[in-house]
Amino acid sequence: MLEPQDEVSEREVQQGLRALLVDASFATAIGALNSGVVLLALALHVGVSTVQIGILAAIPLFTQILQAPAVSLVERLRTRRRISVISVFLARLALPIYAVVPFIPDRNVAAASLMAAALLHYGLNAVGACSWNSWMRDLVPEEELGRFFARRTLFGTAVSAVATIVGAYALQQAGTDRAFGNSIFCGLYLFGFACGLVSTVALARVPEPRMPPGSDDVPIRRLLTGPLRDRNFRQMLRYLASWQFAVNLATPFFTVYFVRELGFGMGFVLIFSFISQIANLAVIRGWGRLSDHFSNKSVLSVATPLFIFSIVAMAFASDVDGMTARSAYLVMLHIIMGAAAAGVGLASGNIVLKLSPGGAATGYLASNAIIGAIAAGMAPIIGGWASDFFAARKLALLQTLTRFPRLGSCTVKVSCDERFQRTAFYRRGHPMGGALVLSIRHQLP
């Protein structure tokens, strides 16, 4: 069962690609309804702290380090489909655990259960992703990489957009009454579990080309460090690490920022995510055509500065007066961010796949995931600490007035409230991270 095949016909490849579209549709529905903004909303609903939010945001990133032992598992068993299917099925068993978290009366126990479920969910997904990436590298024809993954993203984003609207309405209703909110969150995660079962069945129907014979005694260290000797791949890793750190330094806290500092409801915040997905949907096929006809580096040269600009500008939303004008400002930034994210994700993924040699891509893809995970995982923890650092201290401006001799010398002290101090964190973090990304982007292969 789920064994690889010595030969995969063209017809089987096309059937597998169609099954991958079904898998993508239902898997992204899980992402829209059970991850990201919804997961953070659940965390806020049960009353976790800012530092705990940072840790929760870091879990999906740090767990990618589990791709290191997963590489050894893939190389030893050489059955990537079986590893992927079993891993994602077990990972999705965490969704019913999420569903019962709102009903746990003790806040500390609820927070611990939430993080334990996240570790299970994202940890096993990381194991599955390691084998899945290598599997896709050998299954999808290289000349179709850009078009296929653009089409796969298109299907997934379309479903995710619809799911986001449903989630936004549900979150808006969840804020009206705590008991009703418990039921809303429970329903969202149980529905996500049902979507996960459909996605897993579709993934199991995708054929797997048999991996070429390999040495069983290749140490995992050699598998992971071997790709680092590839100069072009090393340059790509530097870019992706800086990108992951910059993006994850403050963006996991934007939901908290929008709700606590700007006064938006959770449903409205999820609408921002929906707008980004629509922008992503509108341009993803165009990015795919550009990557196939020109180069992936050209796509990154346009998309990276746009994305960095949008997340830096997000921190200045508090300066816009009036909720209507502020909403319009954030909508514009989410459109830019969604369109740019589509280009960055597609082009960087294509470059990594093309730099990974066929039949031996596991080590390359795992090295990329692990280095990206370390950079991305550190960022929200540092961000959560920095946010609390600014909030716990009074920023003061001391000015001695010497222009008016008759008044004598006096001191004026201007204290800043917690909202200003937290906003200071958003404004300082992203320009530094963005500059790092833009400087490294020019060194890409």
C-alpha positions as CSV (number, residue, x, y, z in Angstrom):
1,M,0.0,0.0,0.0
2,L,1.3,3.5,-1.0
3,E,4.3,1.9,-2.6
4,P,6.4,3.8,-5.2
5,Q,6.3,2.8,-8.8
6,D,9.1,2.0,-11.1
7,E,7.4,3.7,-14.0
8,V,4.8,6.5,-13.9
9,S,3.0,7.0,-17.2
10,E,2.0,10.4,-18.5
11,R,-1.7,9.6,-17.8
12,E,-0.9,8.7,-14.2
13,V,1.1,11.9,-13.8
14,Q,-1.8,14.0,-15.0
15,Q,-4.2,12.2,-12.8
16,G,-1.8,12.8,-9.9
17,L,-1.6,16.5,-10.7
18,R,-5.4,16.7,-10.6
19,A,-5.5,14.9,-7.3
20,L,-2.9,17.4,-6.0
21,L,-5.4,20.2,-6.9
22,V,-8.0,18.6,-4.7
23,D,-5.5,18.1,-1.9
24,A,-4.5,21.8,-2.2
25,S,-8.1,23.0,-2.1
26,F,-9.0,21.2,1.2
27,A,-5.6,21.7,2.8
28,T,-5.8,25.5,2.3
29,A,-9.3,25.4,3.8
30,I,-7.7,24.0,6.9
31,G,-5.2,26.8,6.8
32,A,-7.9,29.5,6.4
33,L,-10.2,28.1,9.1
34,N,-7.7,26.7,11.7
35,S,-4.4,28.5,11.4
36,G,-3.1,32.1,11.2
37,V,-5.6,34.7,12.3
38,V,-8.1,32.1,13.5
39,L,-5.5,30.3,15.7
40,L,-4.4,33.7,17.2
41,A,-8.1,34.6,17.7
42,L,-8.5,31.3,19.7
43,A,-5.3,32.2,21.7
44,L,-6.8,35.6,22.5
45,H,-10.1,34.0,23.3
46,V,-8.6,31.8,26.0
47,G,-6.5,34.7,27.3
48,V,-2.8,33.9,26.5
49,S,-0.1,36.5,27.0
50,T,1.9,38.4,24.3
51,V,5.0,36.2,24.9
52,Q,2.8,33.1,24.6
53,I,1.5,34.4,21.3
54,G,5.1,34.8,20.2
55,I,5.9,31.3,21.1
56,L,2.7,30.0,19.5
57,A,3.6,31.9,16.3
58,A,7.1,30.4,16.4
59,I,5.9,26.8,16.7
60,P,5.0,26.3,13.0
61,L,8.4,27.7,12.1
62,F,10.7,26.0,14.6
63,T,9.1,22.6,14.0
64,Q,10.5,22.7,10.5
65,I,13.7,21.6,12.1
66,L,12.1,18.2,12.3
67,Q,12.8,17.9,8.6
68,A,16.4,17.0,9.6
69,P,15.5,13.5,11.1
70,A,12.8,13.3,8.4
71,V,15.6,13.4,5.8
72,S,17.1,10.3,7.3
73,L,13.7,8.6,7.4
74,V,13.1,9.3,3.7
75,E,16.5,8.1,2.8
76,R,16.1,4.9,4.8
77,L,12.6,4.0,3.8
78,R,12.5,5.6,0.4
79,T,8.7,5.6,0.4
80,R,7.9,9.3,0.3
81,R,4.2,9.0,-0.4
82,R,3.7,6.7,2.6
83,I,5.6,9.0,4.9
84,S,3.7,12.1,3.7
85,V,0.2,10.5,3.9
86,I,0.7,9.0,7.4
87,S,2.3,12.2,8.7
88,V,-0.4,14.6,7.6
89,F,-3.1,12.2,8.8
90,L,-1.6,12.1,12.3
91,A,-0.9,15.8,12.2
92,R,-4.6,16.5,11.6
93,L,-5.6,14.6,14.7
94,A,-4.5,17.7,16.5
95,L,-7.5,19.6,15.1
96,P,-10.1,17.9,17.5
97,I,-7.7,18.9,20.3
98,Y,-7.9,22.5,19.3
99,A,-11.7,22.1,19.3
100,V,-11.9,21.3,23.0
101,V,-9.4,24.1,24.1
102,P,-12.1,26.8,24.5
103,F,-14.0,24.6,27.0
104,I,-11.0,24.3,29.3
105,P,-11.7,26.6,32.3
106,D,-8.2,27.1,33.5
107,R,-6.3,29.6,31.3
108,N,-2.9,28.1,31.9
109,V,-4.1,24.6,31.1
110,A,-5.9,25.9,28.0
111,A,-2.7,27.7,26.8
112,A,-0.6,24.6,27.4
113,S,-3.1,22.4,25.5
114,L,-3.1,24.9,22.6
115,M,0.6,24.8,22.3
116,A,0.8,21.0,22.7
117,A,-1.8,20.7,19.9
118,A,0.2,23.1,17.7
119,L,3.4,21.1,18.3
120,L,1.7,17.9,17.2
121,H,0.0,19.6,14.2
122,Y,3.0,21.5,12.8
123,G,5.6,19.0,13.8
124,L,4.2,16.1,11.9
125,N,3.3,18.4,9.0
126,A,7.0,19.3,8.8
127,V,7.9,15.6,8.6
128,G,5.3,15.1,5.8
129,A,6.5,18.3,4.0
130,C,10.1,16.9,3.8
131,S,9.0,13.8,1.9
132,W,6.3,15.7,-0.1
133,N,8.8,18.3,-1.5
134,S,11.2,15.6,-2.7
135,W,8.2,13.6,-4.1
136,M,6.9,16.6,-6.1
137,R,10.4,17.4,-7.4
138,D,10.5,14.0,-9.1
139,L,6.8,13.9,-10.1
140,V,6.1,17.3,-11.7
141,P,7.8,17.8,-15.1
142,E,10.4,20.6,-14.7
143,E,9.0,22.6,-17.7
144,E,5.6,22.7,-15.9
145,L,6.8,23.7,-12.5
146,G,5.8,27.3,-12.7
147,R,2.4,26.8,-14.3
148,F,1.4,23.8,-12.2
149,F,2.3,25.4,-8.8
150,A,0.6,28.6,-9.9
151,R,-2.5,26.7,-10.8
152,R,-2.3,24.7,-7.6
153,T,-2.0,28.0,-5.6
154,L,-4.9,29.4,-7.6
155,F,-7.2,26.5,-6.6
156,G,-6.1,26.6,-3.0
157,T,-6.4,30.4,-2.8
158,A,-9.9,30.3,-4.3
159,V,-11.1,27.8,-1.6
160,S,-9.2,29.7,1.1
161,A,-10.9,33.0,0.1
162,V,-14.4,31.4,0.5
163,A,-13.3,29.8,3.8
164,T,-12.0,33.1,5.0
165,I,-15.3,34.8,4.5
166,V,-17.0,32.0,6.5
167,G,-14.3,32.3,9.2
168,A,-14.7,36.1,9.4
169,Y,-18.4,35.9,9.9
170,A,-17.9,33.1,12.5
171,L,-15.2,35.2,14.4
172,Q,-17.5,38.2,14.4
173,Q,-20.2,36.2,16.0
174,A,-17.8,34.6,18.5
175,G,-17.0,38.0,19.9
176,T,-20.6,38.6,21.0
177,D,-20.8,36.0,23.7
178,R,-18.1,33.8,25.3
179,A,-20.1,30.6,25.5
180,F,-21.3,31.0,21.9
181,G,-17.7,31.8,20.9
182,N,-16.6,28.5,22.5
183,S,-19.0,26.6,20.2
184,I,-17.9,28.7,17.2
185,F,-14.2,27.7,17.6
186,C,-15.1,24.1,18.3
187,G,-17.1,24.0,15.0
188,L,-14.4,25.6,12.9
189,Y,-11.8,23.0,14.0
190,L,-14.1,20.0,13.6
191,F,-14.9,21.2,10.1
192,G,-11.2,21.6,9.4
193,F,-10.7,18.0,10.5
194,A,-13.3,16.9,8.0
195,C,-11.4,18.8,5.3
196,G,-8.2,17.2,6.4
197,L,-9.6,13.7,5.8
198,V,-10.6,14.6,2.3
199,S,-7.2,16.2,1.6
200,T,-5.4,13.1,2.9
201,V,-7.4,10.7,0.7
202,A,-6.6,12.9,-2.4
203,L,-2.9,12.9,-1.5
204,A,-2.9,9.1,-1.2
205,R,-4.0,8.8,-4.8
206,V,-1.0,10.7,-6.2
207,P,1.6,8.3,-7.7
208,E,5.2,8.3,-6.6
209,P,8.2,7.6,-8.9
210,R,10.6,5.3,-7.2
211,M,13.7,7.0,-5.8
212,P,17.0,6.0,-7.5
213,P,19.1,3.6,-5.4
214,G,21.0,5.3,-2.7
215,S,23.5,4.4,0.1
216,D,21.8,3.4,3.3
217,D,24.7,4.5,5.4
218,V,24.8,8.1,4.3
219,P,25.0,10.1,7.6
220,I,22.3,12.7,8.0
221,R,25.0,15.3,8.6
222,R,26.4,14.7,5.2
223,L,22.9,14.9,3.6
224,L,22.2,18.3,5.2
225,T,25.6,19.9,4.8
226,G,26.3,18.6,1.3
227,P,23.9,21.2,-0.3
228,L,25.8,24.0,1.5
229,R,28.8,23.4,-0.7
230,D,26.6,24.5,-3.7
231,R,27.4,28.2,-4.1
232,N,24.2,29.1,-5.8
233,F,22.1,27.2,-3.3
234,R,24.0,28.9,-0.4
235,Q,23.2,32.3,-1.8
236,M,19.5,31.3,-2.0
237,L,19.6,30.2,1.6
238,R,20.9,33.5,2.7
239,Y,18.1,35.3,1.0
240,L,15.4,33.0,2.4
241,A,16.8,33.2,5.9
242,S,16.8,37.0,5.9
243,W,13.4,37.0,4.3
244,Q,11.9,34.7,6.9
245,F,13.4,36.7,9.8
246,A,12.2,40.0,8.5
247,V,8.6,38.8,7.7
248,N,8.1,37.0,11.0
249,L,9.6,39.6,13.2
250,A,6.3,41.5,13.6
251,T,3.7,40.1,11.2
252,P,2.5,37.4,13.7
253,F,1.5,40.2,16.0
254,F,-0.4,42.3,13.4
255,T,-3.6,40.5,14.5
256,V,-3.0,41.6,18.1
257,Y,-2.0,45.1,16.8
258,F,-5.2,45.5,14.7
259,V,-7.4,44.4,17.5
260,R,-5.8,45.8,20.7
261,E,-4.2,49.0,19.3
262,L,-6.3,50.0,16.3
263,G,-9.7,48.8,17.6
264,F,-10.8,46.4,14.8
265,G,-12.9,43.3,15.4
266,M,-11.6,39.8,14.7
267,G,-14.0,39.3,11.8
268,F,-12.8,42.5,10.2
269,V,-9.2,41.5,10.6
270,L,-9.9,38.2,8.9
271,I,-11.4,40.2,6.0
272,F,-8.0,41.8,5.6
273,S,-6.6,38.3,5.1
274,F,-9.4,37.6,2.6
275,I,-8.4,40.7,0.6
276,S,-4.8,39.6,0.5
277,Q,-5.9,36.2,-0.8
278,I,-8.0,37.8,-3.6
279,A,-5.0,39.9,-4.6
280,N,-2.9,36.7,-4.5
281,L,-5.5,35.0,-6.7
282,A,-5.6,37.8,-9.2
283,V,-1.8,37.8,-9.9
284,I,-0.5,34.3,-9.2
285,R,-0.9,33.0,-12.8
286,G,0.8,36.1,-14.1
287,W,3.7,35.5,-11.8
288,G,3.8,31.9,-13.0
289,R,4.0,33.0,-16.6
290,L,6.7,35.6,-15.8
291,S,8.8,33.0,-14.0
292,D,8.6,30.5,-16.9
293,H,9.3,33.1,-19.6
294,F,11.8,35.3,-17.9
295,S,13.4,34.2,-14.6
296,N,12.4,33.6,-11.0
297,K,15.0,36.1,-9.9
298,S,13.3,38.8,-12.0
299,V,10.0,38.1,-10.2
300,L,11.8,38.4,-6.8
301,S,13.3,41.7,-7.8
302,V,9.8,43.1,-8.2
303,A,7.9,41.3,-5.5
304,T,10.3,41.5,-2.6
305,P,10.5,45.3,-2.3
306,L,6.7,45.5,-2.7
307,F,6.2,43.1,0.2
308,I,8.8,44.8,2.5
309,F,7.2,48.2,1.8
310,S,3.7,47.0,2.7
311,I,4.7,45.4,6.0
312,V,6.8,48.4,7.0
313,A,3.9,50.8,6.1
314,M,1.5,48.7,8.2
315,A,3.0,50.0,11.4
316,F,2.0,53.6,10.5
317,A,-1.7,52.8,10.4
318,S,-2.2,54.3,13.8
319,D,-1.3,57.7,12.3
320,V,-4.3,57.6,10.0
321,D,-7.2,59.5,11.6
322,G,-10.7,58.0,11.4
323,M,-11.7,54.3,11.1
324,T,-12.9,54.7,7.5
325,A,-9.6,56.2,6.3
326,R,-7.6,53.7,8.4
327,S,-9.5,50.8,7.0
328,A,-8.9,52.0,3.4
329,Y,-5.2,52.4,4.2
330,L,-5.0,48.8,5.5
331,V,-7.0,47.4,2.6
332,M,-4.6,49.0,0.1
333,L,-1.6,47.6,2.0
334,H,-3.1,44.1,2.1
335,I,-3.7,44.2,-1.6
336,I,-0.1,45.0,-2.2
337,M,1.1,42.5,0.3
338,G,-1.1,39.7,-1.1
339,A,0.1,40.3,-4.7
340,A,3.7,40.5,-3.7
341,A,3.6,37.4,-1.5
342,A,2.3,35.4,-4.4
343,G,5.4,36.4,-6.4
344,V,7.9,35.8,-3.6
345,G,6.4,32.4,-2.6
346,L,6.2,31.1,-6.2
347,A,9.6,32.3,-7.4
348,S,11.6,31.3,-4.3
349,G,10.0,27.9,-4.3
350,N,10.8,27.4,-8.0
351,I,14.4,28.4,-7.5
352,V,14.9,26.0,-4.6
353,L,13.3,23.2,-6.6
354,K,15.4,23.9,-9.7
355,L,18.6,24.0,-7.6
356,S,17.8,20.7,-6.1
357,P,19.1,17.8,-8.2
358,G,16.5,15.2,-9.3
359,G,16.5,12.0,-7.3
360,A,18.6,13.6,-4.5
361,A,16.5,16.6,-3.6
362,T,15.6,15.6,-0.1
363,G,18.8,17.0,1.5
364,Y,18.6,20.3,-0.4
365,L,14.9,20.8,0.4
366,A,15.4,19.9,4.1
367,S,18.4,22.2,4.5
368,N,16.4,25.0,3.1
369,A,13.5,24.3,5.4
370,I,15.7,23.9,8.5
371,I,17.7,27.1,8.0
372,G,14.5,29.0,7.2
373,A,12.8,27.6,10.3
374,I,15.6,28.7,12.6
375,A,15.5,32.3,11.2
376,A,11.7,32.4,11.1
377,G,11.3,30.8,14.5
378,M,13.6,33.2,16.3
379,A,11.8,36.2,14.9
380,P,8.4,36.0,16.6
381,I,10.0,35.1,20.0
382,I,12.2,38.1,19.7
383,G,9.2,40.1,18.5
384,G,7.1,39.1,21.5
385,W,9.8,39.9,23.9
386,A,10.5,43.3,22.3
387,S,6.8,44.1,22.3
388,D,6.6,43.5,26.1
389,F,10.0,45.3,26.6
390,F,8.6,48.5,25.1
391,A,5.2,48.1,26.9
392,A,6.9,47.7,30.3
393,R,8.9,50.9,30.1
394,K,8.0,54.5,30.0
395,L,9.6,56.4,27.2
396,A,10.2,60.0,28.2
397,L,11.4,63.1,26.5
398,L,13.3,65.5,28.7
399,Q,13.8,68.9,27.4
400,T,15.3,71.9,29.1
401,L,13.8,75.2,28.1
402,T,16.6,77.8,27.9
403,R,15.1,80.2,25.4
404,F,13.1,82.1,28.0
405,P,15.5,83.4,30.7
406,R,12.6,85.0,32.6
407,L,11.0,81.6,33.1
408,G,14.2,80.1,34.3
409,S,15.2,76.6,33.6
410,C,12.5,74.0,33.7
411,T,12.1,70.4,32.5
412,V,9.2,69.1,30.5
413,K,8.5,65.3,30.7
414,V,6.4,63.7,28.0
415,S,5.4,60.1,28.9
416,C,4.2,57.7,26.3
417,D,1.5,55.2,26.9
418,E,1.7,51.4,26.3
419,R,0.1,51.7,22.8
420,F,2.8,54.1,21.6
421,Q,5.5,51.9,23.0
422,R,4.2,48.8,21.3
423,T,3.9,50.8,18.0
424,A,7.5,51.8,18.4
425,F,8.4,48.1,18.2
426,Y,6.6,47.6,14.9
427,R,8.2,50.7,13.4
428,R,11.8,49.8,14.4
429,G,11.8,46.1,13.6
430,H,10.7,46.0,10.0
431,P,12.9,48.6,8.4
432,M,16.0,46.8,9.7
433,G,14.8,43.4,8.6
434,G,13.6,44.8,5.2
435,A,17.0,46.4,4.6
436,L,18.7,43.0,5.2
437,V,16.4,41.3,2.7
438,L,16.9,43.9,0.0
439,S,20.7,43.8,0.4
440,I,20.9,40.0,0.1
441,R,18.4,39.8,-2.8
442,H,21.0,41.2,-5.2
443,Q,23.3,38.2,-4.5
444,L,20.8,35.6,-5.7
445,P,21.9,33.1,-8.3
